[in-house]
Amino acid sequence: MKVLTLTMAAAAALLAGQAQAATHVVVAKSLSFSDALASQIEANGGHITARYPGIGVAIVEADAGFRARAQSLIQIRSAVPDVQLQFEIPESVPFDASAQADPPNSGDNDTFFNFQWGMAAIDAREAWDLGYRGNGARVAVLDSGVYCQHFDLASNMLGALNTSFVPGEGPCVTTPGFNHGTHVAGIIAAADNAFGTIGVAPQAKFFAVKVLSEVTGSGSFGGILQGIVYASDNGADVINMSLGVSGGIAQSPDNLELMLAVQRAVNYARGKNTTVIASAGNDATDYDTESNADGTHQIAFPAGLSGVVAISATAPEGWGVDPNTNLDLPASYSNYGKRLVRHAAPGGDFDYTPANQLCVVAGILNPCWAFDMVLSTSFVSGGTQFYSWSAGTSMAAPHAAGVAALIIGKAGGTLSPMQVELRLRVGADDLGPHLQDNFYGHGRVNAYKSVK
């Protein structure tokens, strides 16, 4: 099953035959890229636009014959044309704040908090009541940029660190409509300001690293690689990547080299005490059993890279009808498998039936299935609606990233990824078969248990 029109996550497909002709990802045999090697690349007709000596990778603009020339150099492992990934632009349901009445029985004074069933699922308020709200943690949101003027985000945004690796686009979004990165950022770190929504870690700081176009939803291996290195070099304690290639990536030689380059970036980030979290993907695929005709497995990217904490999605079914319903059902679209999933987190769903049934919750009228989705910050056409519901593993990953920020904040701002992952595992709710299972992994994340 592939979720297409309502995935709400960055489900992506490789654009066949659309490798960028002039841009190459050059990988050295060693984890270094010296000045002397750079000079050799330039002498062979390559113009280096970015060089990362710490991982032995460079981004190079060159002609079509450059690959053969570069790979003849004794220190070069590969020089592969970069590949553009086309990420689906998600559907969403706008939130009409003008029709909203203060929700009853809210556990927080942010006016839309009671719609955020995901916070109840992970016991976020109980963690806040202990005094742990993410203060001292820094999160990088690798996504499609952020609506930088959003009143729930601006106070926690490290605007001077915002950057873009998408040519021709800045990190602050200007295109009207639902913005994926803005939605993700709000789940992590929307401020506790007595208005709107609230993030899992409402005192954490974040910055936007644009690796996907806000217009087309496209991005490249090279852009993602550069975003990871940039984030870790600029003090990110956590990187959230709510993006993934629909159906995974085949193990062709070129794909493996491009993924190796990104893997080196992930390893580099972990070496700088940056925990890397990614969405598991939205194909309802079992990564334990799915295989190609030749016996090889597709690789979930980037969630399937070593050292990346892959997050599957949970959701209620009919929360708008009964707010006491089970919040931890496996989402209908979520990828799964012990080889892939480390944890589950609230991601929402849209499969409640009957699809035409309407619900009114605190003055908001919607199809009942919409309330099973995740409410967060957004940027909608006309500038009058700044919140939307969406659903996908893209929404699950930032719930987990927010819990990681709470853990790091409690520790004073610095923990190794292994320490963060241990606290996530110890604190998680074991909802499936005992210990690790193929859907919940090591359990659905729990903010309170991870920090108490």
C-alpha positions in Angstrom: 0.0 0.0 0.0 1.3 3.4 -0.9 -0.1 6.5 0.7 -0.3 9.2 -2.0 -2.9 11.9 -1.7 -3.1 12.0 2.1 0.4 10.9 3.3 1.2 14.3 4.9 4.8 13.1 5.1 7.6 13.5 2.6 7.0 10.3 0.6 9.4 10.5 -2.3 10.3 8.8 -5.5 13.5 8.9 -7.5 13.1 10.7 -10.7 14.3 8.2 -13.3 16.9 9.6 -15.5 17.0 13.0 -13.9 20.4 13.1 -12.3 21.8 16.6 -12.2 24.2 16.6 -15.2 26.7 19.1 -13.7 26.7 18.2 -10.0 28.7 15.3 -8.7 29.2 13.8 -5.2 32.8 12.9 -5.0 33.9 10.4 -2.3 37.5 9.9 -1.3 38.8 6.5 -0.3 39.7 7.9 3.1 37.8 10.1 5.6 39.7 13.1 4.5 39.8 15.5 1.5 43.1 17.4 1.5 44.0 20.6 -0.2 46.2 18.6 -2.5 43.4 16.3 -3.5 41.1 19.3 -4.1 43.7 20.7 -6.4 43.7 17.5 -8.4 40.0 17.7 -8.7 40.2 21.2 -10.0 43.0 20.2 -12.4 40.6 17.6 -13.8 37.9 20.2 -14.6 35.9 20.0 -11.4 34.7 23.2 -9.6 34.4 22.4 -5.9 31.3 24.1 -4.4 31.6 22.4 -1.0 34.3 20.3 0.6 34.0 18.3 3.8 37.5 17.1 4.9 36.0 15.4 8.0 34.1 12.9 5.9 36.1 12.7 2.7 33.4 14.1 0.4 33.1 17.1 -2.0 30.3 18.5 -4.0 31.7 19.3 -7.5 30.3 21.0 -10.6 31.8 19.6 -13.8 31.2 18.4 -17.3 29.9 15.0 -18.3 33.3 13.5 -18.7 34.5 14.5 -15.3 33.4 11.3 -13.6 35.9 9.1 -15.5 38.7 11.6 -15.0 38.1 11.9 -11.3 37.8 8.1 -10.7 41.2 7.7 -12.3 42.7 9.5 -9.4 44.2 7.1 -6.9 42.6 8.7 -3.8 39.1 8.9 -5.2 36.6 6.1 -4.6 33.8 7.4 -6.7 32.4 10.5 -8.5 28.7 10.0 -9.0 26.3 12.5 -10.6 24.0 13.7 -7.8 20.4 12.5 -8.0 17.4 14.7 -7.4 14.7 13.2 -5.2 11.1 14.2 -5.8 9.3 14.4 -2.5 5.5 14.5 -2.5 3.9 17.8 -1.4 1.5 16.7 1.3 -2.1 17.3 1.6 -3.4 19.0 4.7 -6.6 20.2 6.5 -6.4 23.9 7.5 -7.3 24.8 11.0 -9.8 27.7 11.2 -8.8 29.4 14.4 -11.5 32.0 14.1 -14.2 29.3 14.7 -12.5 27.8 17.7 -13.7 28.0 21.3 -11.4 27.4 24.2 -11.1 23.6 24.4 -12.5 22.0 27.6 -10.3 20.2 30.1 -7.1 21.4 28.6 -3.9 20.4 30.4 -2.1 23.6 29.1 -3.1 27.2 28.5 -2.1 27.2 24.8 -5.6 27.5 23.2 -5.3 24.6 20.8 -3.5 22.2 23.1 -6.5 20.0 23.7 -6.6 19.1 20.1 -3.0 17.7 20.4 -3.8 14.1 21.3 -0.2 13.2 20.6 1.0 15.1 23.7 -1.4 12.9 25.8 -0.1 9.8 24.1 3.5 10.4 25.1 2.8 12.0 28.5 4.4 15.3 27.5 2.5 17.4 30.1 3.8 15.1 32.9 7.4 15.7 31.7 6.8 19.4 31.7 5.3 19.3 35.2 8.7 17.9 36.4 10.3 21.0 35.0 11.8 19.4 31.8 10.8 21.5 28.7 13.8 21.2 26.5 15.7 24.2 27.8 19.4 24.0 26.6 18.7 21.6 23.7 19.2 22.7 20.1 17.3 20.9 17.2 18.0 21.2 13.4 14.9 20.7 11.2 16.1 19.4 7.9 13.0 20.0 5.7 11.4 22.4 3.4 12.2 25.5 5.4 10.0 27.3 8.0 7.6 30.2 8.0 9.9 32.3 10.1 7.3 34.9 11.2 5.1 32.3 12.8 4.1 33.6 16.3 4.4 30.1 17.8 7.9 29.5 16.4 9.8 32.8 16.2 10.7 33.0 19.9 12.4 29.6 19.8 14.0 29.9 16.4 17.7 30.5 16.0 17.2 32.6 12.9 20.9 33.4 12.4 21.6 29.7 11.8 18.8 29.1 9.3 20.2 28.1 5.9 19.3 26.5 2.6 20.9 23.9 0.4 18.1 24.3 -2.2 19.4 26.5 -5.1 17.4 29.7 -5.4 15.4 29.4 -2.2 16.0 30.8 1.2 15.3 29.0 4.5 12.2 31.2 5.4 9.3 30.1 3.3 7.4 32.6 1.2 5.2 30.3 -1.0 1.6 30.4 0.3 0.1 27.1 1.3 0.7 24.2 3.7 4.4 24.1 4.6 5.8 20.7 5.7 8.8 22.1 7.6 6.8 24.6 9.5 4.4 21.8 10.7 7.3 19.6 11.7 9.1 22.5 13.6 5.9 23.2 15.6 5.6 19.6 16.8 9.1 19.8 18.2 9.3 23.3 19.6 6.2 25.5 19.3 6.4 27.9 22.2 4.4 27.8 25.4 2.9 31.2 25.0 -0.7 30.8 26.0 -1.8 30.7 22.3 -1.9 28.2 19.5 -0.2 24.8 19.8 2.7 23.7 22.0 5.7 21.6 21.0 7.0 18.5 22.8 10.0 20.6 23.9 8.6 24.1 24.2 11.8 25.7 25.5 14.2 24.0 23.0 15.7 26.1 20.3 15.7 25.1 16.7 16.9 26.2 13.3 15.8 25.5 9.8 18.1 23.7 7.3 16.3 23.7 4.0 17.1 20.5 2.0 13.7 20.3 0.2 12.2 22.9 -2.2 9.1 24.6 -0.7 7.7 24.8 -4.3 8.4 21.4 -5.8 9.2 19.3 -2.8 12.4 18.1 -4.5 15.9 17.7 -2.9 19.1 15.9 -3.6 21.5 13.5 -1.9 24.1 16.2 -1.9 21.8 18.7 -0.3 20.8 16.3 2.5 24.5 15.4 3.1 25.4 19.1 3.4 22.5 19.8 5.7 23.5 17.1 8.1 27.1 18.3 8.3 26.0 21.9 8.6 23.6 21.1 11.4 26.1 19.1 13.4 28.8 21.8 12.9 26.4 24.4 14.2 25.7 22.7 17.5 22.6 20.7 16.8 21.9 18.2 19.6 19.2 16.6 17.4 18.6 16.4 13.7 15.1 15.7 12.6 14.6 14.5 9.0 10.9 14.0 8.2 11.6 12.8 4.7 12.0 9.5 2.9 12.0 7.9 -0.5 8.8 6.1 -1.3 9.5 2.4 -1.8 13.1 2.7 -0.7 16.2 2.9 -2.9 17.5 0.1 -5.0 21.0 -1.1 -4.3 22.5 0.0 -7.6 26.2 0.9 -7.5 25.6 4.6 -8.0 22.8 4.7 -5.3 25.1 2.8 -2.9 27.9 5.4 -3.4 25.5 8.3 -2.9 24.1 6.7 0.3 27.6 6.0 1.5 28.3 9.7 1.3 25.3 10.5 3.3 26.2 7.7 5.7 29.5 9.3 6.3 27.7 12.6 7.2 25.5 10.7 9.7 28.6 9.1 11.3 30.2 12.6 11.4 27.1 14.0 13.1 27.0 11.2 15.7 30.7 11.9 16.4 29.7 15.5 17.3 27.0 14.3 19.7 24.2 14.9 17.4 21.3 12.4 17.5 19.8 11.8 14.1 16.1 11.0 13.8 14.1 10.2 10.7 10.6 9.2 9.6 10.3 5.5 8.7 8.2 6.2 5.6 4.6 5.8 4.4 4.4 2.7 2.1 2.9 0.3 4.7 5.9 -1.9 3.8 7.5 -4.6 6.0 11.2 -4.0 5.6 11.9 -7.4 7.2 10.4 -9.3 4.3 10.2 -7.0 1.2 12.8 -8.0 -1.4 13.5 -7.5 -5.0 13.5 -10.3 -7.7 17.3 -10.6 -7.3 17.0 -11.1 -3.6 18.3 -7.7 -2.6 16.3 -5.4 -0.2 15.4 -1.8 -0.9 17.0 0.6 1.5 14.9 3.0 3.4 16.5 6.4 2.9 17.5 8.1 5.1 15.8 6.2 7.9 17.6 2.9 7.0 21.1 4.4 7.3 23.1 3.1 10.2 22.9 5.3 13.3 19.6 6.9 12.3 16.7 6.5 14.7 13.8 5.5 12.5 10.3 6.3 13.7 7.0 4.6 12.8 3.6 6.3 13.3 0.8 5.6 15.7 -2.7 7.2 15.7 -6.2 7.0 17.2 -9.2 6.0 15.1 -12.2 8.2 15.8 -10.7 10.6 18.4 -13.2 13.2 17.4 -16.0 10.8 18.3 -14.4 9.5 21.5 -11.3 11.3 22.9 -10.8 8.4 25.3 -10.1 6.0 22.4 -6.8 4.1 22.0 -4.1 6.6 20.8 -1.5 4.0 19.9 -2.9 2.0 17.0 -0.4 1.4 14.2 -1.1 4.0 11.5 -2.4 2.4 8.3 0.4 3.8 6.0 3.4 3.4 8.3 6.4 1.3 7.2 7.5 -1.3 9.8 10.0 -4.1 10.4 12.7 -4.8 13.0 15.4 -4.1 10.5 14.1 -0.5 10.2 12.0 0.8 13.1 13.6 1.9 16.4 10.6 3.5 18.0 7.0 4.6 17.3 5.5 8.0 17.9 2.2 9.8 17.2 1.8 10.5 13.5 -1.9 10.5 12.9 -4.1 8.8 10.4 -7.0 9.4 8.0 -8.7 6.0 7.6 -11.6 6.5 10.0 -14.9 5.5 8.5 -17.5 6.5 7.5 -15.4 9.1 5.7 -18.3 11.6 5.4 -19.1 11.6 9.1 -18.7 15.1 10.6 -17.6 15.9 14.2 -17.5 19.1 16.1 -14.8 19.5 18.8 -14.5 22.8 20.7 -16.3 24.7 18.0 -14.4 23.2 15.0 -16.3 21.3 12.4 -14.4 18.7 10.4 -14.8 15.2 8.9 -14.2 13.0 12.0 -11.1 11.5 10.4 -9.4 14.9 10.3 -9.2 15.0 14.2 -7.1 11.8 14.1 -4.4 13.7 12.3 -1.7 15.9 14.0 -2.4 19.6 14.6 0.6 21.9 14.3 1.9 25.1 12.9 1.6 25.9 9.2 1.5 28.6 6.6 -1.7 28.7 4.5 -2.7 30.7 1.5 -4.0 34.2 2.4 -2.0 34.3 5.6 -5.2 33.9 7.7 -4.7 30.3 8.8 -1.5 29.4 10.6 -2.2 25.8 11.7 -3.1 22.6 9.9 -3.7 19.0 10.5 -1.5 16.5 8.7 -0.6 12.8 9.2 2.4 10.7 8.4 5.7 9.3 9.8 6.8 12.9 9.1 4.7 13.9 12.1 5.9 10.9 14.2 9.6 11.7 13.9 9.4 15.2 15.4 7.4 13.9 18.4 10.4 11.6 19.0 12.9 14.5 18.3 11.1 16.6 20.9 11.4 13.8 23.5 15.1 13.6 22.7 15.4 17.4 23.2 13.7 17.0 26.7 16.3 14.3 27.5 19.2 16.4 26.4 17.8 19.5 28.2 17.6 17.6 31.5 21.2 16.6 31.1 22.3 20.2 30.6 22.6 20.3 26.9 25.2 17.6 25.9 24.7 13.9 25.6 26.0 11.3 23.2 23.6 9.7 20.8 24.0 6.4 22.6 23.0 8.0 25.8 20.0 9.7 24.2 18.9 6.4 22.5 19.3 4.6 25.8 16.9 7.0 27.6 14.5 6.8 24.7 14.5 3.0 25.0 14.3 2.8 28.8 11.4 5.3 28.8 9.4 3.9 25.9 6.1 2.2 26.4 6.4 -1.5 25.3 3.1 -1.7 23.4 3.6 -4.7 21.0 5.1 -8.1 21.6 7.5 -8.0 24.5 10.8 -6.1 23.8 11.5 -5.2 20.2 8.7 -5.8 17.7 8.3 -5.0 14.0 6.0 -2.1 14.4 6.7 -0.3 17.6 10.4 -1.2 17.6 11.6 -0.7 21.2 8.4 1.0 22.1 6.3 4.2 21.6 8.3 7.1 23.0 7.2 8.5 26.3 8.4 11.9 27.4 7.7 11.5 31.1 9.3 8.1 31.6 12.4 9.2 29.6 13.1 12.2 31.9 11.7 11.2 35.4 
